[in-house]
Amino acid sequence: MIEYDSVTKIFGIGKKAVTATDNVTFTIADGETAVFLGPSGCGKTTLLRMTNRLEAVTRGTIRVMGRDTMEMDAQKLRLSMGYVIQQIGLFPNKTIAGNIAVVPRMLGWDRGEIRSRVDELLGMVNLDPEIYRDRYPAELSGGQQQRVGVARGLAANPDILLMDEPFGAIDPINRDQIQDEFLRLQGKLKKTIAFVSHDIHEAIKMADKIAIFKDGRLVQFDTPEAILMRPANKFVSDFVGADRALKVLGLLRIRDAMNPEPRNLVQAGEDAPGVLKMMEAQNLPLAFVIKDNRPVGYVHPKLLKYEQGRVGELAEKFPETLGAREPVRDALSAMLMHDITAFPVVDDNGNLAGTISYRQIQKSILDLYADDHEESKIE
Ligand SMILES: Nc1ncnc2c1ncn2[C@@H]1O[C@H](COP(=O)(O)OP(=O)(O)OP(=O)(O)O)[C@@H](O)[C@H]1O
């Protein structure tokens, strides 16, 4: 847990004084990622750097795991937290293994322990240890270097990670991928993370909570849903943008919007006439064809008319498979692109997890707005 309690930072004195952080109070709960968001100069990095005492607090208190950071040894405090920054800061003359091992070495781990930890970490960030451990940073792409930066931050298995625009220097496609990988990793590791970003899309994607700052002040601290659906003031609503409903599509996961128990399923081995009869009786415009609990394709009444064979052979294939964890935005994009209004959804093993339709997407968004209105009424 990280508690910011009336934290103020003033750089300089007299006329030149700049208040970078102004009386900021909020708490990052254990295992949560809080993204610090706001325009350039609003104090995000300063707050992050005060957390591990790279900057001193002018007034107020920062507590980590319940302890006032000012009462802790600064060096120990720093070593107890992972720190990942945009410019990566890898040592060019050290190998990848050497770079990752910096903190464990300072903590006095033995060689064997460090070696196996380095390999484990490289595996975690999807870099093959055999290939990368003895290379030098200049021999890696920007995205690979950033993965090494993440591995280094995690090296001594800290409970807390501080990340300052960690994926800011990577091109958008690779950034998206590395964000996905990091989310999967965090799903397992459950670190407590303070994460600086100036990108609303990244914040929505990565955050459990978003802290929005303006001129050093905390304007809103809340879940991404609440920030999008209930911005505290005009500054926040302008910052999140007019396309809030579209951003919600990126936030909602398919598993939250899908039908986990669809009734329009037929087995691949069933005969066309029987399926057609059933679809007409139940007025189903489309049925999903399943084999061994995996989606095979879809059939509709027109396709089955005058056919005698099995639906598994007659089914039209789906051009894409959607995963339950993917954002609803991807489902909508697939529907628009292929002109199909319903898709099967699979779990990580490729088994059918449910189905998603255009109407369900619309309903999920309307439900979110409805929840929001209910809460507003209670308040
Ligand atoms: N060492 C310093 N000395 C004087 N002023 C500073 C110092 N560091 C930061 N500031 C000022 O404090 C304010 C907040 O800076 P900070 O770097 O925390 O903002 P930021 O939100 O992280 O910005 P960016 O997104 O551009 O990195 C700015 O006005 C900045 O000029």
The ligand as a Gaussian input file, in Angstrom:
#p B3LYP/6-31G(d) Opt

LIG

0 1
 N       14.178000      19.758000     -10.259000
 C       13.252000      20.687000     -10.509000
 N       13.494000      21.979000     -10.249000
 C       12.553000      22.919000     -10.476000
 N       11.338000      22.669000     -10.967000
 C       11.038000      21.393000     -11.254000
 C       11.978000      20.330000     -11.067000
 N       11.386000      19.162000     -11.430000
 C       10.154000      19.485000     -11.857000
 N        9.935000      20.812000     -11.753000
 C        8.691000      21.512000     -12.093000
 O        7.626000      20.907000     -11.386000
 C        6.469000      20.822000     -12.211000
 C        6.030000      19.377000     -12.320000
 O        6.979000      18.632000     -13.062000
 P        6.838000      17.073000     -13.350000
 O        8.054000      16.642000     -14.078000
 O        6.505000      16.390000     -12.095000
 O        5.568000      17.061000     -14.298000
 P        4.983000      15.886000     -15.186000
 O        3.520000      15.946000     -14.963000
 O        5.665000      14.615000     -14.864000
 O        5.324000      16.386000     -16.626000
 P        5.697000      15.565000     -17.966000
 O        4.472000      14.819000     -18.372000
 O        6.045000      16.666000     -18.937000
 O        6.856000      14.684000     -17.627000
 C        6.834000      21.455000     -13.529000
 O        6.401000      22.801000     -13.514000
 C        8.344000      21.371000     -13.555000
 O        8.887000      22.406000     -14.329000

